[in-house]
Amino acid sequence: MDKATALGLYRKMVEIRRFEETLYYLFSTRDMPGSMHQYNGEEAVAVGVCAHLSPTDYITSTHRGHGHCIAKGADIRAVMAEMFAKSTGCCRGMGGSMHIADFSVGMLGANGIVAAGIPIAVGAGLTCQVQAKGRVSVAFFGDGAANEGAFHEAVNLAAVWRLPVVFVCENNVYGFSTHYRRTMLLEDIADRSAAYGIPGVVVDGMDLRIVHAAAGEAVQRAREGEGPTLLECKTYRYMGHSRFEPSSYRTREELEEWKKRDPIVLFRSVLLAEAGASEAEIAQVERTVDQVIEEAVRFAEQSPDPSPGDWRRYIFAGETP
């Protein structure tokens, strides 16, 4: 890819990382509502996949959805305001971390129910097929979701109807506190694709270039009417399952070993060695991101709370926000 594209992808990964780091600090020092499930370490997956999508394509997410939302193009200020439960949030302050959505960019929502976003993505894929405008739908989900009935039913239906859906399994090793090999005999979740007659692809989810290439093929296949693909990205979450979890089920050595292949650090070296970017250009990207995050926090803190009766305005489609 050319330098401008590579720097843009790098910026998006840094935006997600800085957003999550800032959010962790804010939850520690501010009176913020709810909880959070952070995406640190998995940035290459969301960015590598969403780089091939337009605002009119659809994605569905998981309880760990901040990264997907930002990668799909949501306004970071609105995402931050949603974390503060402000009326300027992308869900008007009524969705919060686990139910964040932005229909204006095709982000159909995070979901607190494991695997619940997968059949929604298939429904969106049916819309894409019927309308025949070349759009696609992407379902992001974790390794634990691959054991749910909703996963099997949705993938099977998408395969039979040859829907333009890409199923992206973010295998971050642990479903809450349980290693995925304790819940299935497969090493590669993508092997399950054979049961549905669709391609299954396993990639290094810490390497943006590899995710980007594989996702590009899967999205193109979907756009051309060839049906779904199951893309498994081997990745790792640096933080606990949720806010301030101690992560006693894994060792510090394991965590540090994964951090040696940090997706942002890896791609930074690619920028320097292969894309022709300079240290100064990379530093400028990072400074810009810091400014964007700082502005997002100010915007969120200064935004008004929702009015008590605002919930009545968002029940039915077509109501004025």
Buried (B, 14 or more C-beta within 10 A) or exposed (E): BEBEEBBBBBBBBBBBBBBBBBBBEBBEEEEBEEBBBBBBBBBBBBBBBBBBBEEEBBBBBBBBBBBBBBBBBBBBBBBBBBBBBBBBBBBBBBBBBBBBBBEEBBBBBBBEEBBBBBBBBBBBBBBBBEEEEBBBBBBBBBBBBBBBEBBBBBBBBBBEBBBBBBBBBBBBBBBEEEEBEEEBEEEBBBBBBEEBEBBBBBBBBBBBBBBBBBBBBBBEBBBEEBBBBBBBBBBBBBBBBBBEBEBEEBEEEEBEEBBEBBBBEBBBEBBBEEBEBEEEBBEEBBEEBBEBBEEBBEBBEEBEEBEEEBEEBBEEEEEEE
